[in-house]
Amino acid sequence: MRIDIATLFPDMCRSFLSESVIGRAIKGGHIDIRCHNIRDYAGNKHNRVDDKPYGGGTGMLMQAQPIYDCITAIREDTAPDRRVIYMSPQGRPLSQQTVKELADSDGFIILCGHYEGVDCRVLEELKAEEISVGDFVVTGGELPALMLADAAARLIPGVLPNDEAYEQDSHFDRLLEYPQYSRPEVWRGRAVPQVLLSGDHKLVKQWQDEMKLAVTLAKRPDLLVDRRNNGKPLSKYVRFAVRDEGLPEDIFAALTMLSKNKALNSKEKKVFVKIDKYFNEFLPFPKEISGEKLFTYYKTENRDIVDMCLSLCDIFTAHEIKIDIIYSEIVGKIVREDGYRAFCKE
């Protein structure tokens, strides 16, 4: 497999790629990662690749032609339709599923932006995919590119000692990894669980599987929404409960209050208004039960609805308001149920 990185700072990338596991894998011929200097395609004596953006603003913008020429040269050396990925805070979030997909390919090109970014026309011309490593901004695309290259490389046969080296990792099967322990057996009064000292491989595996679910539920319960067991969701229902003394427990009621109190910024308010409008138009609360104290559970099989609720949960998280994500098979006394929700008393 071959990965090509188009960057203004190839030495920075090569320094990282020459070390540790990835460095040994490259030397051993298990993976081929090449770094290309976009300045080599500048076409001027000063190797200038940036200019002021139209419309004003601070900073400089990487020009389209040097990037296009660099990527074209790589494609001529690999394949004319070689996949191009642009590391961008506007891209879709990088996930382990995307990493697996890339690791199964014969290779791809990573474009690293810098300064204020790149001329958007070259992204359109190259049909570049935008991928983000998080909702934050760094000074250049080199660190995100190295993260992507490293994540994909470690799934290539021969890079790690065996498949088990990554199959137990967090996110590989959409769960977080179980807790790990090493010597000494007791450290500062904390002992290694007895099951790990038993020598019974079956019991150890059972403990590890149970702990993966427990850790995921405690740290990232949102991951379990899409967790499948024999083709079905792990749990039939999920409820989102606000845990704040000054707010209602229901996420919509709580966000309505925050919106009225002008606690939401403009972006958060747009997300809430858009989702709230959808629920009011397509999933209105039944009038005949509106006077009762009920809890709303959403059916996990309807992932689109749950994803909307998770978007609202992200707003609470940004405001440091705790949200409990509660999974259940039996939700108590169901007053009414439709294709998306169950209204119940507890």
Protein Blocks (a to p, Z undefined) as FASTA:
>chain_A
ZZddddfblmlmmmmmmgcjllmmmmnopaccddddfklmnopaklpabdcdehiaedjd
ddfklmmmmmmmmmmmmcfklccddddfkbccddfklmmmmmmmnbdcddddehjbpafk
lmmmnopacddfbjcddfbfklmmmmmmmmmmmmpghjamblklmmmpghklopacdddd
dddfbeghiacdfklmnopaklmmmmmmmmmmmmmmmmmmmlmmmpceehiafbfbdcdd
dddfkbcfblklmmmmmmmnopacfklmmmmmmmmmmmmmmmcccfklmmpccdddddfk
lmmlmmmmmmmmmmmmmnopacdddddfbgcjafbdcfkbccddZZ
